[in-house]
């Protein structure tokens, strides 16, 4: 009578038969060289696809249109020492682009200048009035038209440098002016 051995070396371990894919790889000889070749080819195709995507997006890009629609002065107050008023600048952005061309404007500044509407060239001497900033972020989505307001409070102290500007604003927007309009230039800054 034979006794069963209890030593691990006497046990026979059985493995599952290799799968069809494993046997094909074994026949072809899956080597490190082939593995590297497959990795490089995959990486190259991925880079090529990304480059093609960027080229298509760039070719279809249309510059969004940015327009100052309206500038409105409100709360115009004049005293011997200063003039104060609020300015609301209405900005319009037309984005005709498709995905992925959308944006969130986090910060925007606009310099406001007074022009002389009574001058022969309708510009005259240009006077700096103030700076308007974006109060909160604005989202410009794909294929959208967005309008937003940039408000600012302006205080012009009465001094020799501002005398011409104050006289112009009083002439254009003062108590006896009709119509109460003035000419301004809005320059969007970085």
C-alpha positions as CSV (number, residue, x, y, z in Angstrom):
1,X,0.0,0.0,0.0
2,X,1.2,3.4,-0.9
3,X,0.8,6.4,1.4
4,X,0.0,9.8,0.2
5,X,2.9,12.2,0.6
6,X,2.3,15.4,2.6
7,X,5.3,17.3,1.2
8,X,4.6,20.3,-1.0
9,X,7.0,19.2,-3.6
10,X,5.1,16.1,-4.3
11,X,1.9,17.9,-5.1
12,X,1.0,18.5,-8.7
13,X,-0.3,22.0,-9.4
14,X,-2.5,22.2,-12.4
15,X,-2.9,25.4,-14.4
16,X,-5.7,26.4,-16.6
17,X,-5.0,26.0,-20.3
18,X,-3.7,29.2,-21.9
19,X,-6.3,31.4,-23.6
20,X,-6.4,31.7,-27.4
21,X,-4.9,35.3,-27.2
22,X,-2.1,34.1,-24.9
23,X,-1.3,31.2,-27.2
24,X,-1.2,33.5,-30.3
25,X,1.1,36.0,-28.5
26,X,3.3,33.1,-27.5
27,X,3.4,31.9,-31.1
28,X,4.3,35.3,-32.4
29,X,6.7,36.0,-29.6
30,X,5.5,39.0,-27.7
31,X,8.8,40.7,-27.1
32,X,9.8,44.0,-25.4
33,X,10.6,45.4,-28.9
34,X,7.1,44.8,-30.1
35,X,5.6,46.2,-27.0
36,X,7.6,49.4,-27.3
37,X,6.6,49.6,-31.0
38,X,2.9,49.4,-30.1
39,X,3.3,52.0,-27.4
40,X,5.1,54.4,-29.7
41,X,2.6,53.9,-32.5
42,X,-0.3,54.5,-30.1
43,X,1.3,57.7,-28.7
44,X,2.0,59.0,-32.2
45,X,-1.6,58.4,-33.3
46,X,-2.8,60.2,-30.1
47,X,-0.6,63.2,-30.8
48,X,-1.8,63.2,-34.4
49,X,-5.4,63.2,-33.4
50,X,-4.9,66.1,-30.9
51,X,-3.0,68.1,-33.5
52,X,-5.8,67.5,-36.0
53,X,-8.4,68.6,-33.5
54,X,-6.5,71.8,-32.7
55,X,-6.1,72.6,-36.4
56,X,-9.8,72.1,-37.1
57,X,-10.8,74.4,-34.2
58,X,-8.2,77.0,-35.2
59,X,-9.4,77.0,-38.8
60,X,-13.0,77.5,-37.8
61,X,-12.3,80.2,-35.2
62,X,-14.1,83.6,-35.8
63,X,-13.0,86.6,-33.8
64,X,-15.9,87.5,-31.4
65,X,-17.3,91.0,-31.9
66,X,-17.0,93.4,-28.9
67,X,-19.0,96.6,-29.0
68,X,-19.7,99.4,-26.6
69,X,-23.5,99.7,-27.1
70,X,-24.2,102.6,-24.8
71,X,-22.7,104.9,-22.2
72,X,-25.1,106.5,-19.8
73,X,-24.4,109.2,-17.2
74,X,-26.7,109.3,-14.2
75,X,-26.9,111.2,-10.9
76,X,-25.0,114.2,-12.3
77,X,-24.2,116.5,-9.3
78,X,-22.1,119.7,-9.6
79,X,-20.8,121.7,-6.6
80,X,-18.2,124.5,-6.5
81,X,-15.6,121.9,-5.3
82,X,-16.4,118.9,-7.5
83,X,-18.6,117.1,-10.0
84,X,-19.9,113.6,-9.3
85,X,-21.9,111.2,-11.4
86,X,-22.3,107.5,-12.2
87,X,-21.5,106.0,-15.6
88,X,-22.9,102.8,-16.9
89,X,-21.0,101.4,-19.9
90,X,-23.0,98.7,-21.8
91,X,-20.8,96.2,-23.5
92,X,-22.0,93.7,-26.1
93,X,-20.1,90.5,-27.1
94,X,-21.2,88.3,-30.0
95,X,-19.5,84.9,-30.0
96,X,-20.3,83.0,-33.2
97,X,-18.0,80.1,-32.4
98,X,-18.9,76.5,-31.6
99,X,-17.5,74.4,-28.8
100,X,-14.9,74.7,-27.3
101,X,-14.6,78.5,-27.8
102,X,-16.3,80.0,-24.7
103,X,-15.0,82.1,-22.0
104,X,-15.5,83.6,-18.5
105,X,-14.3,87.2,-18.3
106,X,-12.9,87.5,-14.8
107,X,-11.5,91.0,-15.1
108,X,-12.0,93.9,-17.6
109,X,-11.2,97.6,-17.4
110,X,-12.4,100.4,-19.5
111,X,-10.9,103.9,-19.6
112,X,-13.5,106.7,-20.2
113,X,-12.5,109.9,-22.0
114,X,-14.6,113.0,-22.7
115,X,-14.6,114.3,-26.3
116,X,-15.8,117.8,-27.4
117,X,-19.0,117.3,-29.6
118,X,-18.9,121.1,-30.4
119,X,-15.4,120.9,-31.9
120,X,-14.9,121.1,-35.7
121,X,-13.5,117.5,-35.8
122,X,-16.1,116.3,-33.2
123,X,-13.2,115.3,-30.9
124,X,-11.5,118.4,-29.7
125,X,-9.3,118.2,-26.6
126,X,-9.6,114.7,-25.0
127,X,-10.0,114.6,-21.2
128,X,-9.6,111.5,-19.0
129,X,-12.8,111.0,-17.0
130,X,-12.3,107.7,-15.1
131,X,-11.9,104.0,-15.0
132,X,-14.7,101.4,-15.1
133,X,-14.2,97.8,-13.9
134,X,-16.2,94.7,-14.2
135,X,-18.1,94.1,-11.0
136,X,-18.5,90.3,-11.4
137,X,-17.3,87.6,-13.9
138,X,-19.3,87.4,-17.1
139,X,-19.7,84.1,-19.0
140,X,-19.6,84.2,-22.8
141,X,-21.0,80.9,-24.0
142,X,-20.7,79.3,-27.4
143,X,-22.9,80.8,-30.2
144,X,-24.2,83.5,-27.9
145,X,-24.7,87.2,-27.6
146,X,-23.9,88.6,-24.2
147,X,-24.6,92.2,-22.9
148,X,-23.3,93.4,-19.5
149,X,-22.9,96.7,-17.7
150,X,-19.7,98.1,-16.3
151,X,-20.6,100.7,-13.7
152,X,-18.3,103.4,-12.2
153,X,-18.6,106.3,-9.9
154,X,-16.8,109.4,-11.1
155,X,-15.6,112.3,-9.0
156,X,-13.9,115.2,-10.7
157,X,-12.3,117.7,-8.3
158,X,-12.4,121.3,-9.2
159,X,-8.9,122.4,-10.0
160,X,-7.1,124.2,-12.9
161,X,-6.4,120.9,-14.7
162,X,-10.1,119.8,-14.7
163,X,-11.6,123.3,-15.4
164,X,-12.1,122.6,-19.2
165,X,-13.6,119.1,-18.5
166,X,-16.0,120.5,-15.9
167,X,-17.0,123.4,-18.3
168,X,-17.6,120.9,-21.1
169,X,-19.7,118.5,-18.9
170,X,-21.7,121.5,-17.6
171,X,-22.3,122.7,-21.2
172,X,-23.4,119.2,-22.4
173,X,-25.2,117.8,-19.4
174,X,-25.8,120.7,-17.1
175,X,-29.1,122.2,-15.9
176,X,-29.7,124.3,-19.0
177,X,-28.3,121.9,-21.6
178,X,-30.7,120.5,-24.2
179,X,-30.4,117.7,-25.2
180,X,-28.4,116.4,-22.3
181,X,-25.8,114.4,-24.3
182,X,-22.0,114.4,-24.4
183,X,-19.5,112.6,-26.5
184,X,-17.3,110.0,-24.8
185,X,-14.6,107.5,-25.9
186,X,-14.4,104.1,-24.1
187,X,-11.2,102.2,-24.4
188,X,-11.2,98.6,-23.2
189,X,-7.9,97.9,-21.4
190,X,-6.1,94.7,-20.6
